[in-house]
Amino acid sequence: MKQLTRKQKNYIIIGVIILLCIITAIVLLTRKDSTLEQNFHIEDSTKITRIVMEDRDGNKTDLKKTNDSVWTVNNDFQAAPMMVNTLLETLRDMRVKGPVAKAAHANIVKQLSARNVKVDVYLQSYYINIGFIKLFKKEKLEKTIYVGDQTMDNMGTFMMVKGKNNPSVIHIPNFRGYLSTRFTADPNDWKTHTIFKYNPKDIALIRVELPQLPEESFEIYSEGNTFHFKLLKDKERLSAFDTIKVTALISSFFDLNFENVAKDIPKIQVDTIFSKSPSFIFTVKDKKGNTKSLRTYMKLNEGTWVSENDKDDFYEIFDINRMYGIMDGSKDTLILQYFAFDNLLKPASYYFPRKN
């Protein structure tokens, strides 16, 4: 039998090493049951086009990407950019921290089945995708993740990918905290809080109506680069107004936000407050002809009971820090903070020099 040369032996050893590496790689890539399998995150979050979240309370949020910077919620309103960006970063950066302990495995699976937020993540894809040839865009469901509660130490979140019976503890490396609050299915949590957002040069008209004081209602409108002041009741155009105060009013519409959406408003408030005329009505028209309006109403304090005997006890009855607001075309009742509207809640007489 012919003896192998040293060179031939080296070739055999190298071949065996390469074969072992290939076998190891195949095993790692095809392993299905490893609890440390990093199959939760989305490698390229820029390809995400839609995220649908549903919880066991019947809440559903459907986030859709309309362009690079704008997402909508349930095809109804614009989503808050900061919240969407945080969610996209979470889907990109989250990793498996460790497997669920064997002793707790069955209990965690049961918890995830009974109480979770189901998250469907869709990516942009193509019907034809061969090398550099990408034709006919489509949207495909990339994966479904069930998001559960946080761990006992609040440093991780239990999650499970649909189709796999391997719940894991998920975290973001170098981030202290849990991630479940970032996957809320309540649509109200995703709404942009912007009410008015105008560059002053784009404003054609601002109308401020006080239904209970019509003589104090007015509008400010632009002609060229100049704003004019007009009383609504008498249609009288006035010139001797305080330009600093008017400028402050116009500038307030640059970025005006609400605090949150009101939930479960007591019936007494609905019957007492919204049956009456609003305190103020603000209308803004831009130079393209688009119009937005907001009606404001006073807000009763929690647990207030209004009767004939306590109508004059204003500070006990009404919330002096917040009021309600309703935008035209919206079914939501907004909670507004008075300090954010400080420059707006003024009658026409505020803008004119006092007579001695």
SULSUL-V114114 format. One record per helix or strand. SS is the DSSP state (A for helix, B for strand). FROM is the first residue (numbers start at 1). TO is the last residue. If there is no record, write none. Layout:
ss: {SS & SS}
from: {FROM & FROM}
to: {TO & TO}
This chain:
ss: {A & A & B & B & B & B & A & B & A & B & B & B & B & A & A & B & B & A & B & A & B & B & B & B & A & B & B & A & B & B & A & B & B & A & A & B}
from: {6 & 45 & 48 & 60 & 71 & 77 & 81 & 94 & 102 & 117 & 133 & 157 & 168 & 180 & 187 & 191 & 194 & 200 & 203 & 214 & 218 & 226 & 237 & 241 & 243 & 256 & 260 & 267 & 280 & 291 & 314 & 318 & 334 & 338 & 348 & 352}
to: {30 & 47 & 55 & 65 & 73 & 79 & 93 & 99 & 114 & 130 & 150 & 161 & 172 & 182 & 190 & 191 & 196 & 202 & 209 & 216 & 223 & 231 & 238 & 241 & 254 & 257 & 261 & 273 & 286 & 300 & 317 & 327 & 337 & 341 & 351 & 352}
